[in-house]
Amino acid sequence: MQPLDVDEPATVGPYRLLGRLGSGGMGRVYLGRSAGGRTVAVKIVHPHFALDEEFRARFRREVAAARRVGGAWTAPVLDADPDAPVPWVATAYAAGPSLAAAVTDTGPLPTHTVRALGAGLAEALAAVHELGLVHRDVKPSNVLLTLDGPLLIDFGIARATDGTASLTSTGVSIGSPGYMSPEQILGKGATGAADVFSLGAVLTYAATGEPPFRGDSSAALLYQVVHEAPELGSLAGELRDIAAACLAKDPSARPTPAEVSRRLAPEGAARLVAGGWLPGPLVEQVSRSAVRLLNLDTEETAHSGPVAFDTPSQTEPPAPASSAAGAGVFGPPPVMNPDEPSATPPGKSPASATGGADGAPAGAHSAVPAPRDAPPPGRLSVSVAAASAPVEGARGRRLSCTVVLAVAGALAAGSLVLGLLLRPWSQGGSDNSAGSAPSLTEAPTKASDGPTGGGGATDTTPSPGTIPARYLGTWEGSATGLDGTVPMGTFRLTVHQVAVGAELGRLTQTDPLGGVCTDILTLKRATPTRLIAASVGAKGNHGGCDPSPHQIELTPVGDDLKYTSDSSAEGNPVAVLSRME
């Protein structure tokens, strides 16, 4: 994405433009955001087309028709204004590279990915043709690769230009050389079979890294499409047979989109996509794209030099005793581990020394120090190490994949609410109401062992030093993170009868990708109404697991136990665990 030039619009209709995604013969495409936070792709036609009344009429009809396109493998039209001084249309934004960019960056796609790609595009074309529409410009740059499958984009504009006076302008043509059907080139009209021809060319490009027709000029490409056989390169087996059939010169000899889909995916494209359809490098690229999108400008003003903190710092040395309280005053020093010896003044307990229920100022927090390379609060930074299929020792609790996969999928569906997803990482401002998730550098007050999400008033009952029988045994259940928006897999925990300071048990999480992480729990407090433990990653964990210490809480809920965690790095997971034995 490129920044906006000084002569480009800052807003279009109700959308604020964040940058330019690309441009072509018909117009420019911008990344936009609505007042409600929805991210869209806004396509603005070139001004000279706006002067053509015939173009406007066709554009109006085609946008109305494109609004009806709602297949699983297309980006839906959300808004448009054909009557604006410069007509525009907004579609759902998909977080993922185009097929052209993906092949350029990573090379030809594996066979499984190509089959899923072809089946999805064929199903999309079948739905489009049933509406009486013809795309006419199926090409690699109009195919997006998302975690949820391929998306066919750019309905409306290319077809709307057909037959207008503007088509006599120099350099303007319908379709793309090398991917246009022979009948389009010869001016014989385009039916759904023309899209099938283009689909065959796209499949060849995806599988081999080269288009089936090659030349150093548009004229040479057009001649080859009409008169020469396609070059299918390394394509083999059924994929080669399907591509060759789609690229037949005679439109009547080509298969229908439904036939292509059945041959590539007898059980449907969704079945192929659900098993993980993108190779690892593309999963990482899509994930990073989603994170960058979250970090885009949200109308916050960026200043150079020192910036005031919304909340007191939790990682700096304490201010001198004579300092007045207020903005800019540093908070208390971080508590590394309340169970280890510390510089507690003689005669005082750790609780009273650091503040909390035994006399600390209201609202004081003790902190878990952030890693040395941790990002500043308010910005999301996620590391990614993905694979296309589960592997032994794969990533467990770390959100690098789990969160980003969900974010990218939500973006592809056009339903991302930035405030919801960012909330666990940044809770700045003066609203520190009960129940809000801690920020990346905060943890619940250690002195009072405040709730980590279980709700209810703080339990001040003295710890009996042993665990009530209610908690003992093996428990298992499904977990979610980020306020229930992200599946975290299965949590399994065995609680043993131990004294405070001893190992309570081990929590094993099997994430949705099959990765396993283990946490060691050390008992801190046990009462009839809640059990609090310190949790740290086991030494034998895979490198993708989160090793940082945090606090967890178990509270009875009927016959079950509710597990909550104050680990923002893990998305504050919550699980309802049922007794297994």
N, C-alpha and C positions, 0 to 999 in steps of 0.2 A: 504494500500500500504506500502511496506517495502522499506527502503533505499537500494541502490545498495551496494553489497559487493565488496571488493577490487579486487576480481577475476572475477567480472562480467563486461561485455562491457559497455562503456560509450556511444557508438554510434552503430547503426546498419543501414547500407545503408545510406540514407540521413536523418535519424532520430536520434536526441539526446535523450537518455534514461533518464527519471526522477526518476524512481523507479520501483520496481518489484510488479506486481499485483497478481501473483500467479504462481504455477507450478503444473505439473501433470506428468503422465507416458510418455507423448509424448514430452514435452518440457516446456519452461517457457514463461510467458507472462509479458511484460513490458509496462509501460506507456511511450510513446514517443512523441516528438514534432518536426514538420518539421521546416525548416528554415523560412517558411512563417507563422508559428504560429499555424498550424493545429495540434490538439491533436489526437493521434492514439493509438491503442493497437497493439503492435508488438509481434508476437509469434515466438519464436526461438526453433527449434527442438533440442532434445538432440544430442550431438556430435556423439554418437555411431550410430544413425540413418543415419548421413551424410556419413558414411562409406559403407552403403548398397546401391548399385547402383539400385537395384530394387525399394527400397523405394524412391529414388530420382526420378525415372521415374514416379511412381505413384503420388508422391507429385506434380510433374510438371503438370500432367494431371488434378489432382483434383483442383489445384489452378486455372488453366485455366477455369475449369468448374465453380468453386465457384465465379469467377469474373462475371459470367453471372447472379448470384443470386442478384436480385435487388428489392425484394418484400418490402412492407411497414414495415414488422415486422422482418427484418433481418438486421444485421450489414454488410454493403457491404465491399468487399475486395478492398482496394485502391492500394496496391503495394505488390510486392513479388519478391524474388530472389531464385528460386529453385536450381540454379547453384552455389550459394555462398558456400564457404567452410563449413559454417553451414547454411542450408536453413532457410529462414524466410518468414513470410507473415504479412502484416499490414492491419488492418481493422479499420473502423471508431470507435472511442471511444464513448461509451455511458455513460453519467453521471447518474448512478443509481446502486443500489445494485443488487446482484444476488437474485433469488428467494430463494435459500438456506439461504443466509444471512438474507434476510427480514423475513422469517418465524422463524429463530432462534432468531432474535432480538425482533420481535413484535408479534409472534404467528401466528395462522391460519388467512388467509385472508377472508374478508367478501364475501358473495355470489356474489354480483355484480362484485367485483374485479376478482373473479375466473372465472366468465363467460367471461369477457373481455379478461382475460389472455388466456383461452382456445380457444376462437374464433380467437384471433390474432395468436397464435401458429399454429392453424389448417390452417389458411390462408397462413402462411409462409410455412408450410410443403406442402400444395397443389402446391404452386409456385415452390418449390424445386423439387418435384416429377415430375412436368411437364417438367423439364429440364433433367430428367433421373438421378437425384442424389438421394441418400439416406443419411440422416444425420448420423444415426446409434448411436448417443450418445446424445439423448434428455434427459436431466436431469436437476434438479433444478439449479445446478451451471452453466449451459449453457443457462440459461434464465435470462435476465436482465430486471429490472423494471424501466422504465423511465417515465417521465411525459407525453410523447407522446405515450405511450403504451409499451407492452412487446417486447423484441428483442430476437431472437434466434441467438446464436453465435456459433463459433467453427466449421465452415465447413472446410472440406479439410483434416486436419491433421489426425483425427481418421480414416477416410476411406482410406487414403493413406497408412496406415500401414497394411491394409488387405492383407494377402498372402505373406508378405515379410519374409525373413529369420530371421529378428529381432524379429518376434513374438514368437520365441522359447525362447527368453530371460526370465529369471525368473521374475515373477511378472507382465508381460505385457499381457494385454488382450484388446479385442475390446469391447467398451461399459463399462457400470458401473453396478456392481451387484445390483440387486434390481430394476433396470430400463431397463435392457436388455430384449428383447423378448425371449420366449422359443426357437424359431428357431435359434436365434443367439447363444444361449448357446449350443444347440445341433449341431451346425456347419452345419445347413441346408441352410445357405445363408440368406441374409436379403433383403427384398423388402420394399416398402413404408409402408406395413402393420406393419413392425417392429417399425417404427417411431410412428405409431398410438398407439401401445401397450405402448411405453414409454410415449406418451402424456397422456394416461390414468393414469399412475403412477404419473406423474407430477401434474395432476389435483387433485388427491387424496391427495398428499403431501401438496399442496397449501391450500386446504379446511380444512384439519384435522390436519396438522402439523406433520403427520406421513406418511411414505411410505406404500404402500399396502403390501409389503413383508418385513419382519423384521427378523433379525438373528444376532448372535454375530460373524459370520465369513462369508467370501465370499462363501464358500462351502454351508453353510446353506441357504444363500440367493438364490443361484443359484438353489438349490434343490426345494425351495418353489416356485420360479417362474415357474419351469417346472411342478411341481406335485400338488401344493396346490392352493386353492382358495384365492383371494386377500382379505385383511382385509380393508373394506371401512369405518369403524368407524362411525363418525357422519354424513357422507354424506347422503343426503336425496333428494327426489324428482327427477327432471330431471337430475341434476348433478350426482346423484348416478347411474341412468340408463345409462348415457353417459359413465361414467368412467368404469362401469362394461362391457359395450359393447366393449370399447377399450381394455380392459384387457382379452378378450377371448383368450384361449390357441390356438385355430385354427385361423390362419391368415385370412382365407376366411370369417370368421364370424365377423370380425371387420369392423366398418364403415370406409368410406374413409375420409380423412381430410376435403373435401368439405362438406360432410354430417355432420360432427361434427360442423363445422363452422355454417352451416345453423340452426342447432338445438340450438346452444348457442346464436347466434346473427342473426336472420332472416334478419335484415337490414344491416348487416356487422359489423365487429369488430370496425371500425372507429366510428360508431355511439355510441357505448358503451363507447369508450375511450373519445370522445369529451365532454361528460357530466361530466368528472372528475371521473377517475376510481380508483385512489389510495386512501387509507384511510389517514387521517390527519398525523399520525406519519411518514408514508412513504414519504408523500409530503415534510415534514420538513427534513427528512434524505436526500432525493434527492437534495433538495435545498442547504443544507449545503455542500454536496459533490461537487456541482457545484461551490460554493464559494471557497472551499479549492483548487479546481483545478485552479481557476483564480489566487490564491495566490502562486501557485507553483513556484519554481525557474525558472527565465527567463534569466539566465546567468548574473544576476546582482550579484556583489560581496558584500557579507554581512561582515561588519566589527564590531568588538567589540569596546566598548567605544564610545566617541562622534563621530558623523557623520556630515559632512558639509552639510548645506542646499543648495538645488538647487536655491531657491528663498528666499528673506528675510523673517524672521519670522513675522507673523502678530498677534501673540498672546502674545508676550513678551513686557516688558516695553521698552520705547524708549532708544536708546543709548545716552550717554552724548553728548552735543552739540559739544564738541571738537573732537568727534570720526570721523575718516575719513570714507567716504562712500566707500562701496565695499563689498566683500564677508564677510558674518558673521555679518554685521551690522543689528541690529534689526529694524523692521519697526515701523510705528506709532502705538500708542495704539488703541485698538478696539473702534469703535463708537457703543455704546450699542443701542441708539435710538436717532436719530437726533432731534426728536420732544420733547424730555424730557430735562429738565434743565441739563446742564453739566458745567464742569469747563472751560468754554470758557473765555479766557483773555478779560478784558474790552475793548470795542471798536472794537472788532473783531467779525465777523460773524462765525457761526459754519463752514461754507465752508472754509473760509480762515484759520481758526485755524487748521483744519485737513488736509488741502491740497486739491487740485482739480483744477477746472477750474479757480479759482480766484487767482492763483499764486502758486499752489503746484508744486513740482518737477514732471517732466514728469514720468509717470509710477507708481506714488504712488497710493496706494489702502487703503481704510478703510475697516475694517473687521467686519464680524459677528462672535462673539466668538463661538468656537466649544463647544459642550457639554463636561462635565467633563470627561465622559468615551468614548469620540470620539476616533476612531482609528487614527493613524498617517497617514498623506497624503501619497498616493501611494499604500496603501493596502486597499483592499475592505473587509469590515466587515458588514454583513447584518444579522439582527435579523429576525427570521421566526416564524410566528404563523399562521399556515395554517389549513384549513378544507377541506374536500372532497366535500362539497356543500356549496353554499352561505347561510349565517346565518344573522339574523338581527344584525346590529351593527358591521358587519365584517369590516375588514381592509379597509381603504380608500386609501389615497394618499401615505402612506409609501411604499417604494420600496421593503420592506423585502420580499414580495411574488411576486409582479408584475415583478420586475427585475429578481429575481432568477428563476422564472418559465421560463422566456424568455431565460435566460442564459442556463438553463438545457436543454430546448428544442433545442436551437441552438447547444449545445454540442452533443446532441443525433443525430442531423442531420449532424454533422461533419463540420459545416460551421462557427464556432465561430472565430471571429477576435478579439484577446485580446485587441489590441490597441484601437479599436473602443469602446468596452464596458468599458474600464478603463478610457477613456479620460475624462468623466465628473468628475471623482474623483481626477485625478492627471494631472495637466498641467505643470509639472515641466520643467526646462530647460530654455533656453533663448528665445525661440520662443513664444512671447506673442502677436501675431498678432491679429488684430481686428477680433471679431467674435468668438474667442475661448472661450470655457465654463470656468467659474471661478472654482477655486479649492475649496476643502471642507472648507477652512478657509478664502476664499476671497469672496468679493462681489463687484459689480461695484462701482466706486467712488461715495460716497453719495453727495459730494458737487455739482457735475455736473449732478447727477442722470443719469449716463451713460446708454446706451442702454443695455437691458437684452437679446438681441438676435433679436430685430426687424430690425436691420440693419439701414444704413443711417447715416448721420452726426449728431453730437450732436446738439440738439435743444436748443438754448440760448434765445428764445423768452420769455420775462417776463410773468409770470403766471398771467392771468387775474383774478384768484381767483374764477371763476365759470367754470362749465363744458360746453363746446360747445354742442349744441343740437345733433350733430352728434353721440355722445356716449350714449345718454340717451336711456333707454329701457331695455328689456330683451333679452339676447343673449345666444345662445347654440351651441355647436359643439363638435366634437371628438378631443381628445388630445393624443399626443404621448410624450415619453421621450427618453433620451439617443440618441439624434440626429435622432429621428424618428423610432428607432428600437423596441420600446416597447409600446404597446397600453396602454393608461392610463385611458380609459373610456370616459364618457361624462361630460363636464364642462358646467355649467349653471350659468349665472351672470346677475343680474339686477343692472343697473347703475342709481343712483339717482342724482338729482341736489343738490350739497352741496358745502360748502366752504372748503378751504384747512384746514386740521386737523380734519375734521368731517368724520363719517363713510360713505364711498362711496356706499357700498353695500356688499352683501355676495356671495361668490363663492361656489357653491355646486358641488362636484365631485362624480359621481357614477362609481366606478371602474368596470372592466370586471367581477369581482366575485360577484357584487351586493352590496359591501360595500359602505357607504356614509361618506364623510368628508365635513365639512364646514369651510371656511376661512372667517375672517372678514377683509375687505379692508378699509384702511384709506387713504383719498386723500392727496397726497404730492404735486402734480403739475399737471396742466392741460393746454394744449395748443391745437391749432387746429390740430397739427400733432402727438401728443402723450399724453397719460395720464399715470401718474405714481402713484402707491399706495403702501403703506406698507401692508403686508399680515401676519396675524397670525391665528393660529388654534382656533376655537371657543371652549369655555369651555365644552360644552356638547358633544364634539367629543368622539368617541370610542378611547380606549387607543392605537390602532394601527395607528391612524392618526398622521401626523407630526405636532407638535405644534409650532416649532421654527419660529421666525419672518424672513421674507424675502421680497424681492421687486418684484413687478410684473409691467408689462407695457402693455398697450393697444395701438395699432396703427391701423389707418384705412387702409384697403386693399380692394379697390373697395367698394362694399356695405357691406363688412364684417369688423370685428375687429380681429386683430391678437393678441393673448394673449401669452406673454412670461414671464418666471420666472427665477430668478437667484438662485433658490434653488437647489444646487447640491445634497442635501439629497433626493430630490424628482426626480432627473434625469433631471433637467432643462426642465420641461414640456412646450410644445408649442401646441396651439390650434387655429384654425380658427373658430370664432364664428359668426353665422348668426343671424340676428334679428328675434326674435320670436313674439314680440308684440310692 
